[in-house]
Amino acid sequence: RLCCDPLEPLSYMPDEHIFSYGMVCSRMYFMVAGAATYFKYGVILKALMHSGGKFIDGTTNGGGECKERLRNIRSESIGERSICEASIWVHWVHHGDVDTVSHVSILGLDMKNLDELV
């Protein structure tokens, strides 16, 4: 039961968000197939997000131009590997965004279900 019950199969289409900066992480992910990109927010971007995100979401200073520029600098590719391992040991909040590039199949290890089994 420990190996199968807490795992949940998840499927995402291209250009979908898997998680975003600031969301509480409730599961660890195992990328089974497909490709995604990870963008980790730096100090300046975190400050902008905490200021209400008006600059980031394109509501001020040039419309959606800033948001488009940020999308273009996402360069870390995620292949078949595990992500969000820290959620196993600590209360984790995401430090970036993960977006799919292609169809993605994932096994999600839900921490609540794992805690109940252990």
Secondary structure, 3 states (H helix, E strand, C coil): CCCCCCEEEEEECCCCEEECCCCEECEEEEEEECCEEEEECCHHHHHHHHCCCCCCCCCCCCCCHHHHHHHHCCCEEECCCEECHHHHCCCEECCEEEEECCCEEEEEEEHHHHHHHC
